[in-house]
Amino acid sequence: MAPTGAPRLDVQVCFALYSAGLAMNKVYRKLLKPLDLTYPQYLVMMVLWEDASLSVSEIGTRLFLDSATLTPLLKRLETSGLVARSRSREDERHVVISLTARGKALQAKAGKVQESVLCATQCTPEELKHLKGELESLRTRLVDGS
């Protein structure tokens, strides 16, 4: 028995977020395996499908990832032939990531992923929109408070 005042796992918001994240990643892992992408790689590809060419720092800002985490991930995507890395013409210190033809073509193959995730959640689009808003609000408060 836990001592009085000891934290209880079942009442921790952080554990609810963590375990939900694990469950969501399990769903994505299954869906992304045929695309030969990990979830973080899929996130990068989604950002690049919106903007075909971005700097490493722009991608990092969008995904809340630092360059130490992002650089090896981008190198693996480059090795897979999905993106190309080049130096910025305006500032050679900046690396620009661009989709290759193969990376652009993968978007069509990835089209059913979100639909499958929606089905897996067993939530309505309205419920997910509300949950997403709440999570974004929590993230903003946590980032602003640190």
Backbone hydrogen bonds in HBPLUS format (Angstrom, degrees):
<---DONOR---> <-ACCEPTOR-->    atom                        ^
c    i                          cat <-CA-CA->   ^        H-A-AA   ^      H-
h    n   atom  resd res      DA  || num        DHA   H-A  angle D-A-AA Bond
n    s   type  num  typ     dist DA aas  dist angle  dist       angle   num
A0006-ALA N   A0003-PRO O   3.03 MM   3  5.55 158.7  2.08 137.1 138.1     1
A0011-VAL N   A0008-ARG O   3.25 MM   3  5.82 165.5  2.27 115.7 120.1     2
A0012-GLN N   A0009-LEU O   3.16 MM   3  5.43 170.2  2.17 116.8 119.1     3
A0016-ALA N   A0012-GLN O   3.19 MM   4  6.55 155.2  2.26 145.7 152.5     4
A0017-LEU N   A0013-VAL O   2.94 MM   4  6.25 161.2  1.97 158.1 162.7     5
A0018-TYR N   A0014-CYS O   2.88 MM   4  6.00 159.2  1.92 143.5 150.1     6
A0019-SER N   A0015-PHE O   2.81 MM   4  5.87 173.8  1.82 152.9 154.8     7
A0020-ALA N   A0016-ALA O   3.01 MM   4  5.98 151.4  2.09 138.5 146.8     8
A0021-GLY N   A0017-LEU O   2.87 MM   4  5.98 150.3  1.96 143.1 151.8     9
A0022-LEU N   A0018-TYR O   2.94 MM   4  6.28 150.1  2.03 146.8 155.1    10
A0023-ALA N   A0019-SER O   3.03 MM   4  6.25 158.8  2.07 142.8 148.1    11
A0024-MET N   A0020-ALA O   2.86 MM   4  6.08 158.7  1.91 149.1 155.2    12
A0025-ASN N   A0021-GLY O   2.85 MM   4  6.00 159.5  1.89 147.7 153.6    13
A0026-LYS N   A0022-LEU O   2.99 MM   4  6.21 145.2  2.11 143.0 152.2    14
A0027-VAL N   A0023-ALA O   3.19 MM   4  6.53 152.4  2.27 144.3 150.7    15
A0028-TYR N   A0024-MET O   2.98 MM   4  6.32 165.8  2.00 154.8 158.2    16
A0029-ARG N   A0025-ASN O   2.76 MM   4  5.87 157.7  1.81 147.8 154.4    17
A0030-LYS N   A0026-LYS O   3.28 MM   4  6.47 160.6  2.32 144.1 147.2    18
A0031-LEU N   A0027-VAL O   3.17 MM   4  6.47 160.3  2.21 148.6 154.2    19
A0032-LEU N   A0028-TYR O   2.73 MM   4  5.79 151.7  1.81 160.9 167.8    20
A0033-LYS N   A0029-ARG O   3.08 MM   4  5.97 129.4  2.35 139.5 149.2    21
A0035-LEU N   A0032-LEU O   2.92 MM   3  5.13 133.6  2.14 104.6 118.4    22
A0037-LEU N   A0032-LEU O   3.29 MM   5  5.46 171.2  2.30 138.4 141.0    23
A0036-ASP N   A0033-LYS O   2.95 MM   3  4.94 155.4  2.01 106.0 114.0    24
A0042-TYR N   A0038-THR O   2.88 MM   4  6.13 152.1  1.96 150.0 158.5    25
A0043-LEU N   A0039-TYR O   2.96 MM   4  6.30 152.3  2.03 154.1 161.4    26
A0044-VAL N   A0040-PRO O   3.13 MM   4  6.47 157.5  2.19 146.1 151.1    27
A0045-MET N   A0041-GLN O   2.93 MM   4  6.23 161.9  1.96 151.0 156.2    28
A0046-MET N   A0042-TYR O   2.85 MM   4  6.12 155.7  1.91 151.1 157.6    29
A0047-VAL N   A0043-LEU O   3.06 MM   4  6.36 159.0  2.11 149.9 154.8    30
A0048-LEU N   A0044-VAL O   2.96 MM   4  6.27 158.7  2.00 152.0 158.2    31
A0049-TRP N   A0045-MET O   2.73 MM   4  5.96 139.8  1.89 148.3 160.3    32
A0050-GLU N   A0046-MET O   3.20 MM   4  6.46 133.2  2.43 138.6 149.3    33
A0050-GLU N   A0047-VAL O   3.20 MM   3  5.29 136.3  2.40  95.9 107.7    34
A0051-ASP N   A0047-VAL O   3.04 MM   4  6.35 156.5  2.10 145.7 152.4    35
A0099-LEU N   A0052-ALA O   3.05 MM  47  5.63 149.0  2.15 156.8 163.7    36
A0054-LEU N   A0097-ILE O   2.92 MM  43  5.39 152.9  1.99 153.6 157.0    37
A0097-ILE N   A0054-LEU O   2.66 MM  43  5.39 177.5  1.67 160.1 159.3    38
A0059-ILE N   A0055-SER O   3.04 MM   4  6.38 159.7  2.08 153.9 158.9    39
A0056-VAL N   A0095-VAL O   2.97 MM  39  5.92 144.9  2.10 163.6 165.6    40
A0060-GLY N   A0056-VAL O   2.88 MM   4  6.12 163.5  1.91 152.4 157.6    41
A0061-THR N   A0057-SER O   2.90 MM   4  6.08 154.0  1.97 144.8 151.2    42
A0062-ARG N   A0058-GLU O   3.05 MM   4  6.27 163.3  2.08 147.1 151.2    43
A0063-LEU N   A0059-ILE O   2.99 MM   4  6.21 150.8  2.07 151.6 159.7    44
A0064-PHE N   A0060-GLY O   2.80 MM   4  5.59 111.4  2.28 141.1 155.6    45
A0065-LEU N   A0060-GLY O   2.92 MM   5  4.63 155.6  1.98 132.8 138.3    46
A0069-THR N   A0066-ASP O   3.11 MM   3  5.55 135.5  2.31 108.9 119.8    47
A0070-LEU N   A0066-ASP O   2.97 MM   4  6.17 160.9  2.01 151.9 158.3    48
A0071-THR N   A0067-SER O   2.83 MM   4  5.54 167.3  1.84 147.0 149.4    49
A0074-LEU N   A0070-LEU O   2.87 MM   4  6.11 157.2  1.93 160.6 167.6    50
A0075-LYS N   A0071-THR O   2.96 MM   4  6.20 152.0  2.04 150.1 158.2    51
A0076-ARG N   A0072-PRO O   3.05 MM   4  6.31 151.4  2.13 143.8 150.4    52
A0077-LEU N   A0073-LEU O   3.08 MM   4  6.43 153.5  2.16 144.3 151.5    53
A0078-GLU N   A0074-LEU O   2.89 MM   4  6.12 147.8  1.99 144.3 153.6    54
A0079-THR N   A0075-LYS O   2.88 MM   4  6.13 157.0  1.94 146.8 153.0    55
A0080-SER N   A0076-ARG O   2.96 MM   4  6.19 142.8  2.10 140.9 151.0    56
A0082-LEU N   A0077-LEU O   3.01 MM   5  5.52 155.3  2.08 168.4 161.5    57
A0081-GLY N   A0078-GLU O   2.92 MM   3  5.03 151.9  2.00 103.2 112.4    58
A0100-THR N   A0082-LEU O   3.04 MM  18  5.42 163.9  2.07 131.7 129.0    59
A0084-ALA N   A0098-SER O   2.77 MM  14  5.26 151.8  1.84 150.0 159.1    60
A0098-SER N   A0084-ALA O   2.92 MM  14  5.26 161.4  1.96 152.1 158.3    61
A0086-SER N   A0096-VAL O   2.93 MM  10  5.27 150.8  2.02 147.0 155.9    62
A0096-VAL N   A0086-SER O   2.66 MM  10  5.27 169.7  1.67 164.8 167.8    63
A0088-SER N   A0094-HIS O   2.84 MM   6  5.46 160.7  1.87 159.4 158.2    64
A0094-HIS N   A0091-ASP O   2.95 MM   3  5.81 167.0  1.97 129.6 133.4    65
A0103-GLY N   A0100-THR O   3.06 MM   3  4.94 115.2  2.49  92.1 107.9    66
A0104-LYS N   A0100-THR O   2.92 MM   4  6.25 153.6  1.99 153.0 160.0    67
A0105-ALA N   A0101-ALA O   2.95 MM   4  6.16 156.7  2.00 147.1 153.5    68
A0106-LEU N   A0102-ARG O   3.07 MM   4  6.26 137.1  2.26 139.2 149.7    69
A0107-GLN N   A0104-LYS O   3.21 MM   3  5.65 148.2  2.32 107.8 116.0    70
A0110-ALA N   A0106-LEU O   2.94 MM   4  6.19 138.8  2.12 148.5 160.9    71
A0110-ALA N   A0107-GLN O   3.16 MM   3  5.04 127.0  2.45  92.0 105.9    72
A0111-GLY N   A0108-ALA O   3.30 MM   3  5.23 160.8  2.34 100.9 106.3    73
A0113-VAL N   A0110-ALA O   3.08 MM   3  5.59 161.3  2.11 120.3 126.2    74
A0116-SER N   A0112-LYS O   2.99 MM   4  6.16 157.7  2.04 153.3 159.4    75
A0117-VAL N   A0113-VAL O   2.92 MM   4  6.21 150.8  2.00 152.1 161.1    76
A0118-LEU N   A0114-GLN O   2.93 MM   4  6.16 161.2  1.96 150.1 154.7    77
A0119-CYS N   A0115-GLU O   3.11 MM   4  6.40 159.1  2.15 145.5 150.6    78
A0120-ALA N   A0116-SER O   2.94 MM   4  6.18 154.9  2.00 143.5 150.8    79
A0121-THR N   A0117-VAL O   2.98 MM   4  6.26 145.9  2.10 152.4 160.6    80
A0122-GLN N   A0119-CYS O   3.18 MM   3  5.37 139.0  2.36 102.2 113.2    81
A0128-LEU N   A0124-THR O   3.06 MM   4  6.39 163.9  2.08 159.2 162.8    82
A0129-LYS N   A0125-PRO O   2.91 MM   4  6.09 152.3  1.99 144.6 152.6    83
A0130-HIS N   A0126-GLU O   3.00 MM   4  6.22 159.0  2.05 148.8 153.7    84
A0131-LEU N   A0127-GLU O   2.93 MM   4  6.17 165.4  1.95 152.0 156.1    85
A0132-LYS N   A0128-LEU O   2.84 MM   4  5.93 163.8  1.86 149.8 154.4    86
A0133-GLY N   A0129-LYS O   3.05 MM   4  6.24 158.1  2.10 144.3 149.9    87
A0134-GLU N   A0130-HIS O   3.00 MM   4  6.31 157.7  2.05 151.9 157.8    88
A0135-LEU N   A0131-LEU O   2.92 MM   4  6.18 160.8  1.96 154.7 159.9    89
A0136-GLU N   A0132-LYS O   2.89 MM   4  6.10 158.4  1.94 151.5 157.6    90
A0137-SER N   A0133-GLY O   2.96 MM   4  6.12 154.0  2.03 144.9 152.1    91
A0138-LEU N   A0134-GLU O   2.96 MM   4  6.22 157.5  2.01 147.0 153.1    92
A0139-ARG N   A0135-LEU O   2.87 MM   4  6.11 163.2  1.90 150.2 154.8    93
A0140-THR N   A0136-GLU O   2.95 MM   4  6.14 160.8  1.98 147.4 152.3    94
A0141-ARG N   A0137-SER O   3.02 MM   4  6.29 163.3  2.05 150.6 154.7    95
A0142-LEU N   A0138-LEU O   2.94 MM   4  6.16 157.1  1.99 153.0 159.7    96
A0143-VAL N   A0139-ARG O   2.85 MM   4  6.04 162.6  1.88 155.9 160.5    97
A0144-ASP N   A0140-THR O   2.84 MM   4  5.91 167.8  1.85 153.5 157.5    98
A0145-GLY N   A0141-ARG O   2.96 MM   4  5.88 139.2  2.14 135.3 145.6    99
A0146-SER N   A0143-VAL O   3.31 MM   3  5.46 154.4  2.38 101.2 108.6   100
